[in-house]
Amino acid sequence: MDQLWEVDILPTLMDYIRIPNQSPAFDPEWETNGHMMRAVQLAYQWCKDHGPDDMTAEIFSSPHRTPLLILEIPGQSEGTVLLYGHLDKQPPLEGSWRDGLGPQNPVREGDKLYGRGGADDGYAMFASLGALLLLREQGIPHPRCFILIECAEESGGPDLSYYVTQLQGRIGTPELVVCLDSSCGNYEQLWLTTSLRGIIGGVLTISVLTEEVHSGDGSGIVPSSFRIARTLLERIEDHHTGRIRDEFQVEIPKECLEEAQTVAKIPGFDPFSRFPWAPGTTPVTTDTLTGVINRTWRPALEITGAGGLPDLGNAGNVLRPNTALTLSMRIPPTLDAQTAGKTLKGMLESEPPYGAQVHYQEAWSVTGWQAPRFSSQLDSTLQDASQHFFGKPAIYYGEGFSIPFMSDLVSSFPDAQFIVTGVLGPHANAHGPNEFLHIEMAKKITLCIAEILANQAR
């Protein structure tokens, strides 16, 4: 496995990092610029060059939808396993990376491979097929495997449910679904994600004038659109504590609270130090258990973009006519996103202060996910794999981010077991500057997946 990653996988993964294939939500011209197809063709060619002879590989596409890479590998036992990853990337954040690094500049430093998309989620295809190559090399039976690698996950996964419906006959009915797009609390054991928060978001626009006016002339008479925005946000979030209104809260299941307690007691586990704090800043809470629960089961609001605000160098003494804010709210795993989105819109638009024009345009809505409980057999397999390759037990815990396709797959395959894991550990910083893939973690996860597939065949 070490040789496979060092000699065959990492050079191609570096080539993938060099391709600026942003997800469609961040690159409206993705079809014409061709970067997405370049990334898919690179992955497809690697699979053709390294995959087993009986593997079927195909780039599946439909008009105006992102391409889908399909790999079908026959098994030597009954049953089907579906494995998932994605190739689209978040925006590069040019200028934010530290000296010597960059989003399209793959740099290896020890066990870390820096560059956008390596950990989120370019490695997943290589790990999925790599696990099967290991089993084939050693003559160990595995089930039939169907690998789906999509290209719109970072845009909310608008194409995957369509493709899964189109391919349902070819996929069959998997007994196990493996997703390699999640995180880990450390790089010392196998982490299994048992829940994912959902997400709702959109653009809130407040307009008070039709054009700018002199601030000395208008202030005190014309209300500030920014102050109105602050007032509206207070309807959702307590600015003192960050607590979100009860309409967006849920009762946390007992077993999930128990998982959080187990995670909080792991020696050396620290959910706070993984973030690049500005000097002097303190976290919302210093209690480890509360931090784990906040991050996985409680809603939280962030303003991820703004409009109507000029650059600092062009900020004259004017009263601006409007303010626009991009809202991103993580919601609990079991809260219905469509209902939450309607509630959010109603709270923001009703009875606008000063009769200002207030409009909230929803941009995305993804319901979270809670995993079915592991069977005793799968639980034993996961624990054994973690002990064999890490020397420590596997950890089950909730995750704070969203994977859009999970709720769709649960609906499509309600009887399947789900394994959700990944390499995004402390400081890996997916979506941000200096994103890196922890190479040794990727190797060990590949080994764990191989053992899971082998046991599934047994």
N, C-alpha and C positions, 0 to 999 in steps of 0.2 A: 504493500500500500504506500509505503514511503517513496518507493521508486516511481510508482504510478503518478503520484502527485508531483514529485520533484522534476521528473523527466517529461511526462506527457501532459499533465494538466496545467501546471502553473504558467508555462510559456503561452499557451492559448488563452488562459484566463487574463494574462497581462494584455494580450491583443484585444480582448473583449473590453477591458477597462479603457483602452484608448479610443473606443468608439463612443461618440457623444449621443447615444440613443436615448434621449429623454422620453419619458412617458408622454402620451398624447395630450394630457391635460396641461403640460408645460411646453409642448412643442406642437402647435396647431399645424405646422407644415411637415409633420413627420412622414407623410406619404411621399411627398415630392423630394425631400432631402435624402431619403434612402438609408438613413443611419440604422433604423430599426431592422430593416431587411438585411443589412450588412451583419448585424449582430446575430441574427437568426441563422444566416448562411454560414457564419463562422462556427457556430455551435453545431449545426447540421453536418458540416464537413468533418468536424472532430469526431462526431458520433459514427459517421461512415468509415472513417479511418481506423477507429479503435474499437467499435462495437463488435459483438459476436456476429458470425456469418448469417445466422438465422434471424437477425434483428431486422425489422421493417422500420425505416425512418422516412418521415414525410413532413414537408412544410405545408400546413393546411391554412387556407385563407379564404376570406369572403370579401366582396367589395366594401371598401371604406371601414374595414375592421382590421385590427392588428393581427399579424400572423401568429400562428400557433405551431410549435414544434412537437411532433408526435413521435414517440418511440414505442414500438411494441416488441417485446422480447418473450418468445414462447417459454413456458416452464416445463419442468419435469415432474410436476405434481398438480393436484387439483387446485382450483381457486385462482383468483386474480387480486393483485395488489396495484393500486393506483398511486403513483408518486408525482408530486407537484413541485414546480418552481417557477420563477419568472425572470425575464431578461431586461425589462424596461427599467429605467433609472430615474431617480429624483434629479432636480436641477443641480448644476455643478457648484454653485456658490463661489464663483471666481473671486479671487483676491482674499478669501477667508482662510485658505489653507496655509499652514506654516511653511517657512522657507524650504525649498527643495521638494515639496510635495505639490500635487495638483489633482483635480478630479479625473483628468485623462492622462495622468502621468504615473504609471504603475511603478512603485518603489518598494523593494523588499528591505525590511530592517529586522533581522532575526526571524522570529516567528510571525511577523506582521507583514502583510502585503497591503500597502496603501493604494487607494484609488476608488473612485465612485463605482458602486455596483458589484464589487468583488464579493462582499459579504451579503449584500442585499440586492440581488439574490443570485448573482451569476454562478456561484459555486455549486448551487443545488443540482443542476443537471449533471455536472461532473461527479458529484458525490453519489447520485442515484445510479448512474451507469457504472461508476467505479465499483460500487458494492456488488453489482451483478458480475462484472468482469472478474472480481476476486473469487466469487463462488464458482464461476465457470472454470477458472484456472485450477481450482482445487477439486473439481468434480463434485461439488456439493449441490444437491438439487435445490431448486427455488421455484416458487409459483410463477405463473404467467404474470408479467409486469407490464403495465401501460403507463408510460411517462408523459405527462403533459407539461410543457414549458410555455407559458403565456407571455404577452408583451403589453399588458395594460393594467397590471396589478396596482401600480402606484397612482393610477387614475381612478381607482375604485372598482376595477375589474368589470367594466361594462360589457366586455366581449366574451368572457369565459362561460357564463351561464348559457349564452347562445351556442357556443361551440360544444359544450357538454351535452346539450339537447340534441344537436346534430350528430354527435358521435356516440350517443348512448348505446346503440346496437353494437358498435365496435368495442367500446369500453367493457360492456357487460355489467356484472354486479359484483364489484369488489368487496371482499371481506375485510380488507384493510386499506386505509388511505394514509399515505405518508406525506407530510408537508414539511419542507426544509427551509421555511421562511420565518422562523421565530428567533428567540433569543435565549440566552443562558445567564444565570446569575454569577457564574465564575467559569473558568476554563479547566476545571478540575473534576468534573463529573457530567453525566448526561442529564440534561434538563428537559422535562416534558411539559408542554404548555397545556393546561386544562381549561383555560378560559381566555377569551379575548374581548376587550372592550369594543363597542361599536363607535361610530363617529357620525356626527351630523355637522353640516357647515354650509356657509354661503356668504354672500356679500350684503352687508347692511349699509344703506345709503341714506344720509340725512341732508336735505336741501333747504336752505333758508332764503337764498337770493338767486337771481338769475345771472349775476356777475359780481366780481370783486368790488369792494368799496374801500375807501380810506378808513383804516381802523380807528383813527381819531374822530372821524365823522360818524361812523356807524356803531361803534361799541357803546354799550349802555342802552341802546335802543334796539338794535338787531341782535337777537340771541345767537350765541356761538353754536355753530353746528357741532363742534367738538364737545362742548358741554352737554348738549342734548344727547350725543352718543354716550357719554359717561352716565347720564341719567338712565338711558335705556338699558345699558349693560348692568346697572345696579338692580334692575328687575330680575336678572338671571343669577347674578353672582354677588355675594357679599364682598366688597372690596377690602374689608379688614381681614377676612379669614380665607377668602377664596372658595367658600362653601357655595355649592350650586343649589338652587331651589329644590324643594321636596318633589316637585313634579318629575324631576329627572333622577331621583334616587330609587333604589330597589332594596328589598331585604336580601342580605347576602346569605347564600346557602351555608348550612352548618359545616359541610365537608370542605367548603372553600375556605372558611375561617380556620379550620384545622390545618389545611395545607399552608396557609399564610403563617400560622404559629410555628409550624415545622421549619419553614424557610427562615423565619426570623431567628431561630435558635441555632442555625448552622454556624459552626465556629468560623470566625473571620468574615462572615457574610456582611456586606456593607452596601446598602442601596443608595448611599449618599455620595460616596467618594468617586463613583463612576462618572460624575458630571464635571465639566470644566468650569467651576465656580469662579466668578469675579471676586477679587479680594474683598473680604468683609461680609459677603452675602451669606445668609443662613437659610437652611431649608424651611419648608412650611412646618415640618415637625422633625424632632430629633429622635423620636421613638421609632425603632426599627419596624415593629409590627404595624404601627399606624401608617408608616411610609409604604409598606408592602400593600396594605389594604387600600390606601388612597390611590396607589398607582394601578391597581387591578380591578377594583369594584366600585370606585366612586367617580362621579362625573367631574370633569375639569374643563375650563374654558381657556383658550389662547387666541390672541389676535395675531394672525400670521401674515397680514398684509394691510396696506392702507393706501387710499387714494385721496386726491384733493389736497394733498400736502406737498408743497414744492420742496426741492432740495434745499438744504440749509443755506447754501450760497446764494439762492434765489428767493429767499423768504423775505419779501418786503413787508412794510407795515400796512397790510391790508386785512380786511375782514373777509375770510374766505366764504364762498357761496355754499360749499358743500363739504362733507366729510364722508368717505366710504371706508369701511373696515371689513376685512375678511375674517369671519369667525370660524373657529374650529373647536368643536366641543366633543370630547371623548365621553361616551355614555356607558353605563354598566352593561355587562355581557347579555343580560336577559331583558333589557329594555328595548321595545320595538322602535326602530329608528324612524319609520314613517310617522308614527304617532308623536314621537319626540320632536320631529322636525316641524310638524303642524303646531305643536304647543309653543315651540320657540318662535315661530313666525307670528303667532297671535300675541305673545307677550311683547314683542318688539314693535309691532305695528299699531296696536290698539292705543287710542287716546294719546296721540303724539304731543309732546310738550310744545306750547306756543302754536299749535296747529301746523307745525313744520311738515314738509313732505318726507315721510319715512317709508322706505321700501326695503324688504328683506327678500333677496332672491336665493333660494336654496340651490347649492351647487353639488352637494353629495349627501348621501344618506346610506349608511352601512350598518346593518344590525350586527351586534356582537355574537358571540358563540360560547357555549359551554359544552365541553367534551362529554360524551357518554362515559360512564365509569369503565375502567379497564377490566376485562375479564381476568380471572385469577391466573390463567395461562399466560396472557400477554403481560400482566404485571410481573410475573416471574421472569419472563424473557427480557423485559426492559431492565430489571434489576441485575440479572446475570450479565447482560451486555455491558452495563456501566461498570460493574465490578471487574469484568475481564479486561477492559481496555482503559479504564480510568483508575481502577483500584478503589472506587468509592461508590456508594449507592446512587441510584437515579433519584432525582428530585422532581416532584410534581408541584406545579405552581401556576397561578394566573399571570397573564401578561397584560400590559397596559395599552399596547397598540392594537391595530385592527388588521385582519387579513380578509379582504372583501369576499373571497370565494368560499370561505368556510361554511357560512350559513347556507349557501347554494348547494354545496356538496352534501351537507347533512340532509337537505330536502331531497336531493337526487338519490342518495344512498343511505336511507335511514337505519339500516341494519349493520352498517359497517363500523368497525373500530377505527379510531383516529389517533395517529401519532403525529404530533406537531412539535418540532424541535428546531434548533438553529445555532448559529455561531455568534450572534450579536451579543457579546458580553460586555464587561466593563470597558468603557472608553472606545468601543468599536465605532460609535457615533454615526450610525446609519442616518442618512438624510442631511447630515451636517458636514462640516469640514473635517478633514483628516480621517475619513472613514477607512477602516481596515478590516481585512480578513485575518483571523487568527489561524494560521496554517495548520498547526498541530491539532487544534480543536477540530478543524475540518477533516483531517485524516482520521481522527478517532471517531467522529460521527459517521464517517463512511464505513468504518469497521463495525460500528454498532448496527447500522442499517443492514449490513451484510448478515450479521448474526440474526437479526430480527427476521429477515427474509428466509434464512435457512430454517429457523424454528417454525416459521409459518408453513413451510413446506412439510415439515414433520407432523 
